[in-house]
Amino acid sequence: MTNYAVIVAGGSGTRMGSSIPKQFLHINDLPVLMHTMNTFHNFDAHIKLILVLPESQIDYWQQLCKEYQFQVNHQIAKGGSTRFESVKNGLSLIKEPALIGVHDGVRPFVSPDTLKRCYHHAKALGNAIPVLDAFESIRQVDDECSKALDRSTIKLVQTPQVFHSDILLPAYNQKYTSLFTDDASVVEAYGKTIHLVAGNRENIKITTPFDLVLAEAFIKAGFEESEEEELEI
């Protein structure tokens, strides 16, 4: 079964306070998105990569590839008005039985061990998503008050979220709702149980200037994975 990764990069850079979309900002003199794609290629040199970009950003990306002599092979799909539509457009390029990981383009520090867990368990169980334990106190807020939650029942969700193609492709034929916040929520609505595996703490989503500071620190530290305890599945 072929491994795929659909890498979704539709950011605008608004929260960064930048006119440059966050996926094109630099860490260690290379655009974030290239770091992300290198991570998958280094994990599996034969993985098939599909990059989903807003149509208005495709020419700029291709210019960057020439400028940086970026040689990682990939297909490009046009993004849609929602993440759901963007992922669906990327999935439309997959025409064979596959394990499909869907990943945020601005998460360049997913570790090889996390990738291995996700693809390995998805092959065995149909799907796998990486999560972390909540390690701070959590409160739920409504219009009138707040209340403490038991953080032992809470998991923080990351990507890539990996699925058999015979599950993910039909799941994305469902009608879109605002409850679809990630791929797991789409597959769950399709009637499938979601399986959890351990993520890695460095697998941050780069969305703010503080995240860029963390990213540079990870690079300088050599990005050594902090192993999380394996979750029961």
C-alpha positions, 0 to 999 in steps of 0.5 A, spaced: 500 500 500 502 506 497 504 512 503 501 519 501 501 525 505 496 531 503 500 537 506 495 543 506 498 550 506 493 555 506 495 560 511 495 568 510 500 570 515 495 575 519 496 572 526 504 573 524 503 580 523 506 579 516 504 580 509 508 573 507 503 567 508 506 563 514 508 557 510 513 561 506 516 565 512 523 562 513 526 558 519 534 557 518 534 560 511 529 556 508 521 557 508 517 553 513 513 549 508 520 546 505 522 544 512 515 540 512 516 537 506 523 535 507 521 531 514 516 527 510 521 525 504 526 524 509 521 519 513 520 515 507 523 517 500 518 514 496 512 517 499 507 521 494 506 528 496 500 532 495 501 540 496 495 544 497 495 551 496 491 557 494 491 558 487 494 565 488 500 562 491 502 557 486 506 561 482 510 564 488 511 557 491 514 555 484 518 561 484 521 559 491 522 552 488 527 554 483 530 559 487 532 554 493 533 548 488 528 544 491 528 537 489 523 534 493 517 531 488 510 533 489 504 534 486 500 541 487 492 541 488 488 548 488 486 550 495 478 551 496 474 556 501 475 551 507 480 546 509 475 541 508 474 543 501 482 544 500 483 537 503 478 534 498 481 537 492 488 534 494 485 527 495 482 527 488 489 526 486 489 519 489 487 514 484 490 507 488 489 504 495 493 508 500 495 510 507 493 517 507 496 522 512 493 529 512 498 534 515 498 542 516 504 545 512 506 549 518 508 543 522 515 542 520 517 538 526 513 532 526 518 527 528 520 520 525 517 516 530 511 520 530 510 519 523 512 511 524 507 510 529 501 514 525 502 510 519 504 503 522 497 504 526 493 506 521 495 500 516 493 496 522 487 499 525 484 503 519 486 510 522 491 513 527 492 521 529 497 523 534 495 527 540 499 529 547 496 529 554 494 536 556 499 538 562 496 544 564 490 546 568 484 547 563 477 550 564 471 550 560 468 557 559 461 559 558 457 566 558 456 566 565 462 562 569 467 557 568 469 550 571 475 546 571 475 540 567 479 533 568 485 534 564 486 527 564 480 526 559 483 531 554 488 530 549 491 535 544 490 533 537 496 534 532 497 532 525 499 528 520 492 524 521 493 518 517 487 513 514 486 508 509 484 511 503 477 506 503 475 510 509 478 517 508 476 518 501 468 516 502 468 520 508 470 526 504 464 525 500 459 527 506 456 534 506 460 539 509 459 542 516 462 547 521 463 541 526 469 538 521 475 541 524 480 536 522 480 530 518 478 525 524 472 529 525 470 528 518 471 520 519 468 520 526 462 523 522 462 517 517 461 512 523 469 510 524 472 510 531 478 514 531 485 511 534 490 515 538 497 514 538 503 519 541 505 525 538 511 529 540 511 536 543 516 539 538 510 538 533 507 545 533 503 549 529 507 555 527 502 561 527 505 566 531 511 570 532 512 566 538 512 560 534 517 562 530 522 563 536 521 556 538 522 553 531 529 557 531 530 554 538 528 547 535 533 548 529 539 550 533 538 544 538 538 539 533 531 538 533 532 531 538 525 528 539 522 528 546 519 521 546 512 521 549 509 515 552 506 510 548 498 511 548 494 505 549 490 504 542 
